[in-house]
Amino acid sequence: MFIETHVPFGLFRPLWNWLTRRLLEPTYRTAHDWHLESLRFRRQWDSLGAGISYSLHLENAVFSNRERPVSVMAVRNTTDRPLTDVEILVTARSATTEYQERHRFDRLFEKDKVVSLPSIPLKTLFIDEDGIRTPYSEVEIRLVSVVDDGRTMTWPSWVQVVRPTYTEWFNSHHVHRWEQWWNTDLIELKKEDLKIWLRYVLVTRHEYAPFILGECHKPAWFHELLLRIGRPVAGVVCRPAVVSALFWMPILLRLRRLPDKLE
């Protein structure tokens, strides 16, 4: 007697998720950390005036891995003396609304001071019949006052305006796996490098062999033969699916890994 049994894939999903996470997550994490390092908060500082510099990070509502996403700002004293009291006003503006955060920094001197900006909306995009909209178009950082050696200084021109870009939606690669978003720009970059290398080895080096040092001694018919073989092979191995397989294979076999540091 034959008994037909059906085992739904859902029963194996936890095992599949565990296996793929164990094999792939280190590479995804390296790629994501590489991306965060390239945009690292406090990597770039801008002058606000009166010896004050600031670093602003506008958090993304979608591509953030923080448990509680929020924008942050760091403030630094670039003078050689302590500033008793510093007041800064941060304003995010849209066509109809202003979001404000006012912060006072007591005794700003040797250490940077960091504050969160919960009133500033997270970066996101809205698409409706009117087109693409954003919660705000610019952020103004205004140095309201500085107490230096007991003297309070104010100046209306101590203002910087930041116009945020949303290139992470259009110029970056992201995937959602294991309940979080990962930036995969580094992975895609390495795949493109592999594709270029494959095409060079199979085609380009033989097309320009007379001009490449070390290849001139080989007869022309030899390169022509390799070209006849290499062109159709390159047409196959340079396809996205094949390049992706060639990229992941040595990583899954623990023969290669992505670089740990930003290049």
Backbone torsions as a table, in degrees:
resi	resn	phi	psi	omega
1	MET	NA	132.6	-178.3
2	PHE	-100.8	125.5	178.7
3	ILE	-112.6	118.4	-179.6
4	GLU	-86.8	129.2	178.1
5	THR	-121.5	145.6	179.2
6	HIS	-124.0	118.0	179.0
7	VAL	-106.5	107.6	-178.0
8	PRO	-65.0	148.5	-179.7
9	PHE	-61.7	-25.6	-178.7
10	GLY	-57.6	-29.1	178.6
11	LEU	-67.2	-28.8	-179.0
12	PHE	-94.8	-4.0	-176.2
13	ARG	-59.1	-44.2	177.5
14	PRO	-58.3	-40.9	178.8
15	LEU	-66.4	-42.3	179.0
16	TRP	-62.4	-44.2	179.0
17	ASN	-63.1	-40.8	179.7
18	TRP	-64.6	-43.2	-177.3
19	LEU	-67.3	-48.0	-179.1
20	THR	-65.4	-35.6	178.9
21	ARG	-66.6	-41.4	180.0
22	ARG	-64.1	-37.6	-176.1
23	LEU	-83.2	-35.8	-169.5
24	LEU	-105.0	-27.0	-172.9
25	GLU	-58.4	-40.1	178.8
26	PRO	-56.6	-39.1	179.4
27	THR	-70.4	-43.0	177.1
28	TYR	-61.8	-40.2	-178.5
29	ARG	-67.7	-40.5	177.3
30	THR	-61.9	-44.0	179.5
31	ALA	-64.0	-41.7	-179.3
32	HIS	-67.7	-42.1	178.0
33	ASP	-63.7	-37.0	176.7
34	TRP	-60.1	-42.4	178.1
35	HIS	-65.2	-46.2	-179.6
36	LEU	-63.5	-36.1	178.3
37	GLU	-63.7	-37.1	180.0
38	SER	-69.0	-22.9	179.6
39	LEU	-114.7	21.5	-168.8
40	ARG	-56.2	132.2	173.8
41	PHE	-61.2	136.4	-177.9
42	ARG	73.2	14.3	173.1
43	ARG	-79.2	-33.8	179.9
44	GLN	-123.1	134.9	179.4
45	TRP	-121.0	143.3	178.1
46	ASP	-124.0	144.4	-178.3
47	SER	-78.5	137.9	177.5
48	LEU	-109.8	-12.6	-178.4
49	GLY	110.2	159.7	177.5
50	ALA	57.7	29.2	178.9
51	GLY	80.4	13.9	-178.9
52	ILE	-106.8	130.9	173.0
53	SER	-120.7	154.3	-178.8
54	TYR	-136.7	156.5	172.6
55	SER	-131.9	125.7	-173.6
56	LEU	-117.1	133.5	174.1
57	HIS	-122.6	115.7	178.0
58	LEU	-96.0	112.0	-173.1
59	GLU	-74.1	146.6	179.4
60	ASN	-93.8	135.5	-177.1
61	ALA	-72.2	-26.0	-173.7
62	VAL	-101.6	-47.8	-171.7
63	PHE	-96.6	37.7	176.9
64	SER	-110.0	136.8	177.2
65	ASN	-100.0	5.6	178.9
66	ARG	-73.8	147.3	178.7
67	GLU	-64.2	-39.0	176.7
68	ARG	-127.9	89.6	-177.3
69	PRO	-62.8	135.9	177.5
70	VAL	-158.7	145.7	175.2
71	SER	-74.7	150.9	-177.9
72	VAL	-137.2	157.5	176.9
73	MET	-138.6	137.7	175.0
74	ALA	-112.3	146.0	-179.0
75	VAL	-126.3	139.7	-176.8
76	ARG	-133.7	141.5	174.6
77	ASN	-96.1	118.7	-177.9
78	THR	-98.9	5.1	178.1
79	THR	-89.2	177.3	-179.9
80	ASP	-101.0	18.5	-179.6
81	ARG	-141.0	152.3	-179.5
82	PRO	-71.9	144.0	173.9
83	LEU	-104.1	119.5	-170.6
84	THR	-63.6	-43.5	-176.0
85	ASP	-148.8	129.9	179.8
86	VAL	-128.6	129.5	179.6
87	GLU	-119.3	127.6	-177.9
88	ILE	-129.0	136.4	177.8
89	LEU	-113.5	124.5	178.6
90	VAL	-110.1	126.3	-177.5
91	THR	-129.9	123.1	173.2
92	ALA	-102.0	130.9	-173.3
93	ARG	-121.4	139.2	165.3
94	SER	-117.7	-172.9	-178.9
95	ALA	-66.6	-26.1	-174.3
96	THR	-123.2	-9.4	-170.7
97	THR	-139.6	148.6	171.4
98	GLU	-122.3	135.2	175.6
99	TYR	-115.2	125.2	-172.7
100	GLN	-122.9	147.1	173.1
101	GLU	-136.4	124.2	177.3
102	ARG	-114.4	128.6	-178.2
103	HIS	-131.5	142.6	175.4
104	ARG	-116.3	135.3	-179.4
105	PHE	-115.8	119.9	-177.8
106	ASP	-92.6	127.7	179.1
107	ARG	49.9	73.0	177.9
108	LEU	-88.4	116.1	-177.0
109	PHE	-145.8	-97.2	-169.3
110	GLU	-80.2	-28.3	-176.1
111	LYS	-107.2	142.4	172.6
112	ASP	-68.7	149.9	176.6
113	LYS	-120.5	136.3	-174.6
114	VAL	-120.2	135.4	176.7
115	VAL	-130.8	149.9	173.9
116	SER	-88.1	157.8	-177.6
117	LEU	-124.5	70.9	-174.8
118	PRO	-67.1	-22.4	-179.7
119	SER	-78.1	-16.5	179.1
120	ILE	-83.1	121.3	-178.0
121	PRO	-60.2	150.5	174.7
122	LEU	-70.3	148.3	179.2
123	LYS	-68.0	128.1	176.3
124	THR	-158.4	173.0	179.6
125	LEU	-124.4	139.9	175.1
126	PHE	-118.8	132.0	179.4
127	ILE	-118.7	121.5	176.9
128	ASP	-142.0	-164.0	-177.1
129	GLU	-66.5	-19.3	178.5
130	ASP	-87.3	-3.2	179.9
131	GLY	112.0	-150.0	-178.9
132	ILE	-97.2	127.7	179.5
133	ARG	-123.2	155.9	177.1
134	THR	-128.1	157.1	-177.9
135	PRO	-66.3	-25.6	176.6
136	TYR	-157.9	157.9	-176.3
137	SER	-108.4	-20.2	180.0
138	GLU	-153.5	156.6	176.7
139	VAL	-125.9	125.6	179.3
140	GLU	-104.4	127.2	175.3
141	ILE	-109.5	112.9	-175.1
142	ARG	-114.8	125.2	173.7
143	LEU	-83.3	102.5	-173.0
144	VAL	-73.7	-49.3	-178.3
145	SER	-158.5	155.4	177.5
146	VAL	-137.3	128.8	174.2
147	VAL	-99.2	109.9	-176.8
148	ASP	-121.1	114.4	179.8
149	ASP	56.3	41.0	177.3
150	GLY	83.1	-6.2	-179.9
151	ARG	-103.9	131.4	177.5
152	THR	-90.3	122.9	-178.8
153	MET	-114.4	135.0	173.3
154	THR	-132.4	147.7	-179.6
155	TRP	-155.8	124.9	-172.8
156	PRO	-66.8	-18.8	-175.8
157	SER	-89.5	3.1	178.8
158	TRP	-79.8	69.8	-175.1
159	VAL	-138.1	137.8	170.8
160	GLN	-124.9	140.0	179.5
161	VAL	-117.5	126.5	179.2
162	VAL	-111.6	127.5	176.0
163	ARG	-108.8	103.0	-173.3
164	PRO	-66.0	145.5	174.0
165	THR	-100.5	161.8	179.6
166	TYR	-124.3	36.0	-176.1
167	THR	-66.7	-20.0	179.9
168	GLU	-63.8	-22.1	177.2
169	TRP	-79.7	-28.7	-169.6
170	PHE	-112.3	-31.9	-174.2
171	ASN	-109.0	6.6	-179.1
172	SER	-123.8	160.6	177.0
173	HIS	-109.0	129.9	178.0
174	HIS	-133.6	146.9	172.5
175	VAL	-132.6	152.0	179.0
176	HIS	-109.5	110.8	-179.7
177	ARG	-141.0	144.8	177.2
178	TRP	54.8	41.4	172.6
179	GLU	65.9	27.6	173.3
180	GLN	-156.1	162.7	-179.7
181	TRP	-92.2	142.9	178.1
182	TRP	-127.4	135.1	172.3
183	ASN	-85.2	128.4	-175.6
184	THR	-116.7	25.3	179.8
185	ASP	-57.1	-42.4	-178.8
186	LEU	-64.9	-39.5	178.7
187	ILE	-62.5	-45.6	179.7
188	GLU	-65.6	-35.4	177.9
189	LEU	-64.2	-43.0	179.6
190	LYS	-68.6	-33.9	175.0
191	LYS	-64.2	-41.6	178.9
192	GLU	-66.1	-38.9	175.9
193	ASP	-61.2	-41.9	178.9
194	LEU	-63.9	-41.8	179.1
195	LYS	-62.3	-43.3	179.0
196	ILE	-63.3	-41.8	-180.0
197	TRP	-64.5	-43.3	178.8
198	LEU	-61.2	-43.6	-179.9
199	ARG	-67.1	-34.7	177.9
200	TYR	-64.4	-47.1	-176.6
201	VAL	-65.8	-39.6	-174.4
202	LEU	-86.6	-29.6	-172.3
203	VAL	-128.0	-61.0	-167.1
204	THR	-58.8	-44.3	-176.1
205	ARG	-63.2	-27.3	179.4
206	HIS	-87.1	-25.7	175.4
207	GLU	-69.0	-35.8	-177.4
208	TYR	-113.2	26.6	-178.2
209	ALA	-54.1	-41.4	-179.7
210	PRO	-61.0	-19.1	-176.5
211	PHE	-103.6	-1.1	-177.5
212	ILE	-101.1	125.5	-179.2
213	LEU	-60.6	131.7	178.8
214	GLY	95.3	-12.7	179.9
215	GLU	-105.9	-7.6	-172.5
216	CYS	-67.5	-25.9	-174.3
217	HIS	-77.8	-11.8	-178.9
218	LYS	-84.8	141.3	-177.2
219	PRO	-66.3	155.0	-177.2
220	ALA	-62.0	-37.3	-178.3
221	TRP	-63.2	-28.9	-180.0
222	PHE	-65.8	-46.6	179.2
223	HIS	-68.9	-35.5	178.1
224	GLU	-63.9	-39.0	177.5
225	LEU	-64.2	-45.2	180.0
226	LEU	-66.3	-31.4	176.4
227	LEU	-66.5	-42.2	-179.9
228	ARG	-62.2	-32.2	177.8
229	ILE	-83.5	-41.6	-172.3
230	GLY	-69.9	-36.1	-176.9
231	ARG	-61.5	-51.9	178.6
232	PRO	-65.9	-34.2	177.6
233	VAL	-65.0	-42.5	178.5
234	ALA	-63.5	-34.7	177.8
235	GLY	-61.7	-25.8	179.3
236	VAL	-90.2	-53.2	-172.5
237	VAL	-73.1	-16.5	179.1
238	CYS	-91.7	4.4	173.2
239	ARG	-68.9	147.2	-175.1
240	PRO	-53.6	-42.8	-177.3
241	ALA	-65.8	-38.9	-179.4
242	VAL	-71.9	-42.9	177.8
243	VAL	-60.0	-41.9	178.6
244	SER	-61.9	-42.7	178.7
245	ALA	-63.9	-42.3	178.9
246	LEU	-66.9	-30.4	178.3
247	PHE	-71.6	-45.9	-173.9
248	TRP	-78.6	-26.6	-174.4
249	MET	-56.1	-54.5	-179.6
250	PRO	-66.9	-25.4	177.1
251	ILE	-70.7	-44.3	179.0
252	LEU	-66.0	-30.3	178.7
253	LEU	-87.2	6.0	178.7
254	ARG	61.5	30.4	178.0
255	LEU	-94.4	-16.4	-178.0
256	ARG	-155.3	155.7	175.3
257	ARG	-143.8	164.5	179.0
258	LEU	-71.7	154.6	177.6
259	PRO	-64.0	144.3	-178.2
260	ASP	-81.9	-23.4	-174.8
261	LYS	-113.4	153.2	178.0
262	LEU	-66.5	128.2	-179.8
263	GLU	-94.7	NA	NA
